[in-house]
C-alpha cells in the first residue's frame, strides 16, 4: 500500500503556484519581506481579502477549542431530506391487499405506474412512483 498522500487538483495547483513564487523570489530577491499576507496572496494566487478571510476562519476555529472538528470546512451540497410516507396502517393494509389481488382483479401484472393509479383512486395516494417504490 502506498504511503503517499493523494492531493486533489486544487491542492496540486496551489502547490505549483507556491513553488513558482518561491523560485521567482530566489532568483529576483524577496519583495515586501515584512508583509506576510501580501506574500501569501502572491504565492497562492488569491486576493489578500481571501487570505484575511481564511485567517479569520482559522482564528475562530482555534478559539472554539473543539479539536474533534476540522479547522477548515469545505462547502458541500446540502443533502435532500427524505420524505416520509403519509400512509397509516390501514392504508398500508389496502396497499398490501391491492398488490396481492392485482392480477386476479385486473388480469395484468402490477407495475408501479398501475399501482399508483389504483391507489390514487382507492385511498387518495398523492406520492410519486419513486415514493411508492421506497414504501414497497
C-alpha positions in Angstrom: 0.0 0.0 0.0 1.3 3.4 -0.9 2.1 5.9 1.9 1.8 8.9 -0.5 -0.9 11.4 0.2 -3.4 11.8 -2.6 -3.9 15.5 -3.4 -6.9 17.0 -5.2 -6.4 19.1 -8.3 -6.9 22.3 -6.4 -4.2 21.4 -3.9 -1.8 20.5 -6.7 -2.5 23.8 -8.4 -1.8 25.8 -5.3 1.4 23.8 -4.6 2.6 24.6 -8.1 1.8 28.3 -7.7 3.7 28.4 -4.4 6.7 26.6 -5.9 6.8 29.1 -8.9 6.6 32.0 -6.4 9.4 30.7 -4.2 11.5 30.1 -7.3 10.8 33.7 -8.5 11.8 35.1 -5.1 15.0 33.0 -5.1 16.1 34.4 -8.5 14.9 38.0 -8.1 15.1 38.6 -4.3 12.3 38.8 -1.8 9.7 41.6 -2.1 8.0 43.1 0.9 9.5 40.7 3.3 7.6 42.1 6.3 4.1 41.8 4.6 3.3 38.2 5.1 -0.3 38.5 3.9 0.7 40.0 0.6 3.4 37.4 0.0 1.0 34.6 0.8 -1.6 36.0 -1.6 1.1 36.3 -4.3 2.3 32.8 -3.7 -1.1 31.1 -3.7 -2.6 33.2 -6.4 -5.6 34.6 -4.5 -6.5 38.1 -3.2 -5.4 39.5 0.1 -9.0 39.7 1.3 -9.3 35.9 0.7 -6.2 35.4 2.9 -7.7 37.6 5.6 -11.0 35.7 5.5 -9.1 32.3 5.8 -7.0 33.5 8.7 -10.2 34.8 10.4 -11.8 31.4 9.9 -8.8 29.7 11.4 -8.7 32.1 14.4 -12.4 31.4 15.1 -11.9 27.7 14.9 -9.0 27.7 17.2 -10.9 29.8 19.8 -13.7 27.3 19.9 -11.4 24.7 21.4 -13.2 21.9 19.6 -10.4 19.6 18.4 -12.7 16.9 17.1 -13.7 19.1 14.1 -11.5 20.1 11.2 -10.3 23.7 11.2 -11.4 24.4 7.7 -14.7 23.0 6.2 -15.2 22.7 2.5 -18.6 23.8 1.2 -20.8 20.9 0.3 -24.2 20.3 -1.3 -27.0 20.2 1.2 -28.5 16.7 1.3 -32.1 16.3 0.4 -34.2 15.3 3.3 -36.1 12.1 2.7 -39.8 12.5 2.7 -41.7 10.2 4.9 -44.7 8.3 3.6 -48.0 9.5 5.0 -49.6 6.1 4.9 -51.0 4.7 8.2 -51.5 1.0 9.0 -55.0 0.9 7.4 -53.7 2.4 4.1 -50.7 0.0 4.2 -53.1 -2.9 4.5 -55.1 -1.6 1.5 -51.8 -1.4 -0.4 -50.8 -4.9 0.6 -54.2 -6.3 -0.4 -54.1 -4.4 -3.7 -50.8 -5.9 -4.7 -51.9 -9.4 -3.6 -55.1 -9.3 -5.7 -54.0 -7.1 -8.6 -53.5 -10.0 -11.0 -56.9 -11.6 -10.3 -58.7 -8.3 -10.2 -57.3 -6.6 -13.3 -55.9 -9.6 -15.1 -52.5 -8.0 -15.6 -49.2 -7.8 -13.7 -48.8 -5.0 -11.1 -46.4 -2.3 -12.1 -45.6 0.8 -10.1 -47.4 3.1 -12.5 -50.6 0.9 -12.5 -50.4 0.5 -8.7 -50.2 4.3 -8.3 -53.3 4.8 -10.4 -55.3 2.3 -8.5 -54.1 3.6 -5.1 -54.9 7.2 -6.1 -58.5 6.1 -6.8 -58.8 3.9 -3.7 -57.0 5.8 -0.9 -56.1 9.1 -2.5 -52.4 8.3 -2.6 -50.6 11.5 -3.6 -47.0 10.4 -3.7 -44.9 9.8 -6.8 -43.8 6.5 -8.3 -40.4 6.7 -6.5 -42.2 7.2 -3.2 -44.2 4.1 -3.9 -41.0 2.2 -4.7 -39.5 3.2 -1.4 -42.6 2.1 0.5 -42.6 -1.3 -1.2 
